[in-house]
Amino acid sequence: MLLKKAEDRFNLTTRDYAQLASFRHTLRAFLRFSEAAAAQKGLTSQHYQAMLILRGWPDGQPVSINDLAQQLMIKHNSAVGLVDRLTKEGLVVREASTVDRRKVELQLSSRGRQVLARLAGMHREELRRIGPIMKRFFSELTHDKDNRAS
């Protein structure tokens, strides 16, 4: 009885559950692809994500370890360890901040940019492959919402 009330309250159907399951499956498949692609280059998915953040940061704006930690939603000390590993691999360069000597600014090394470009290209192709699936999901979700509202 409570289950039926919850489903009625949120206007959920078997199709809704199937769509959500399919969406989560597609997301997990993409994440698995991403982990495997990073591993082929000797990286973790977190390494790849950190490198994306550094490369995608607005030009001319320095990136601190704290900025990276916030973007990755990890603790500062975890970001320090991550940056240590990326630096050791020659993928990231640390430089003393010109504005605040207590801070360190991060940027990708030329090797880091090359590795990232290859990985990002692979990811973009995978996103192009699954894009129609995601587009269909969001289209159906929006269409269903519009139909239920009327």
C-alpha positions in Angstrom: 0.0 0.0 0.0 2.8 2.4 0.9 4.6 1.6 -2.3 1.6 2.3 -4.4 1.1 5.7 -2.6 4.8 6.7 -3.2 4.5 5.7 -6.9 1.3 7.6 -7.2 2.6 10.6 -5.3 5.6 10.9 -7.6 3.7 9.8 -10.7 6.1 6.9 -11.4 5.5 4.2 -13.9 7.4 1.1 -14.9 8.6 3.0 -17.9 10.1 5.7 -15.6 12.0 3.2 -13.7 13.3 1.6 -16.9 14.4 5.0 -18.2 16.3 5.8 -15.0 17.9 2.3 -15.0 18.9 2.8 -18.6 20.3 6.2 -17.9 22.4 5.0 -15.0 23.6 2.1 -17.1 24.8 4.4 -19.8 26.5 6.7 -17.3 28.3 3.7 -15.7 29.3 2.4 -19.1 30.8 5.7 -19.9 32.7 5.9 -16.6 34.0 2.3 -17.1 35.2 3.4 -20.6 36.8 6.4 -19.1 38.6 4.4 -16.4 39.9 1.9 -19.0 41.1 4.6 -21.3 43.0 6.3 -18.5 44.4 3.0 -17.4 45.8 2.4 -20.9 47.8 5.6 -20.4 48.9 4.5 -16.9 46.5 6.9 -15.2 43.5 6.7 -12.9 40.2 8.4 -13.8 41.0 11.0 -11.0 44.3 11.8 -12.7 42.4 12.3 -16.0 39.8 14.5 -14.3 42.4 16.6 -12.6 44.2 17.1 -15.9 40.9 18.1 -17.6 40.3 20.7 -14.8 43.8 22.2 -15.3 43.5 22.4 -19.1 39.9 23.7 -19.0 40.6 26.4 -16.5 40.2 29.9 -18.0 43.4 31.2 -19.6 45.4 33.5 -17.5 43.8 32.5 -14.2 46.0 30.5 -11.9 44.9 27.1 -10.5 45.8 26.4 -6.9 45.7 23.0 -5.2 42.6 24.3 -3.3 40.9 25.1 -6.6 41.6 21.6 -7.8 40.4 20.0 -4.6 37.1 22.0 -4.8 36.6 21.0 -8.4 37.3 17.3 -7.7 35.2 17.5 -4.5 38.1 16.0 -2.4 40.0 17.2 0.6 43.0 19.5 0.2 45.5 16.9 1.4 44.1 14.4 -1.1 44.6 16.9 -3.8 48.2 17.4 -2.7 48.9 13.7 -3.0 47.2 13.6 -6.4 49.3 16.6 -7.6 52.5 14.9 -6.2 51.8 11.8 -8.3 51.0 13.9 -11.5 54.2 15.9 -10.9 56.2 12.7 -10.5 54.8 11.4 -13.8 55.8 14.6 -15.5 52.3 15.6 -16.3 51.9 18.6 -14.1 54.2 21.5 -13.1 54.0 23.3 -9.8 55.1 27.0 -9.7 55.2 29.4 -6.8 52.4 31.9 -7.0 53.5 35.4 -8.1 50.6 36.8 -6.1 50.8 34.8 -2.8 54.0 33.0 -2.0 52.1 30.6 0.3 50.3 29.2 -2.7 51.4 27.0 -5.5 50.0 27.3 -9.0 49.5 24.3 -11.2 49.6 23.8 -14.9 49.9 20.9 -17.3 53.4 20.1 -18.6 53.8 19.7 -22.4 53.8 15.9 -21.9 50.6 16.3 -19.8 48.9 18.2 -22.6 49.8 15.6 -25.1 48.5 12.7 -22.9 45.4 14.7 -22.1 44.7 15.5 -25.8 44.8 11.8 -26.7 42.5 10.9 -23.8 40.1 13.7 -24.4 39.9 12.8 -28.1 38.9 9.2 -27.1 36.4 10.5 -24.6 34.8 12.9 -27.2 34.4 10.0 -29.6 32.7 7.9 -27.0 30.4 10.8 -26.1 29.5 11.2 -29.7 28.7 7.5 -29.8 26.4 7.6 -26.7 25.1 11.1 -27.4 22.0 9.9 -29.2 21.1 7.6 -26.3 21.4 10.5 -23.8 19.6 12.9 -26.1 16.7 10.5 -26.4 16.6 10.0 -22.6 16.4 13.8 -22.0 13.9 14.3 -24.8 11.6 11.6 -23.4 12.0 12.9 -19.9 11.0 16.4 -21.0 8.2 15.1 -23.2 6.9 12.9 -20.4 7.0 15.9 -17.9 5.1 18.1 -20.4 2.5 15.4 -21.0 2.0 14.8 -17.2 1.7 18.6 -16.5 -1.3 18.9 -18.9 
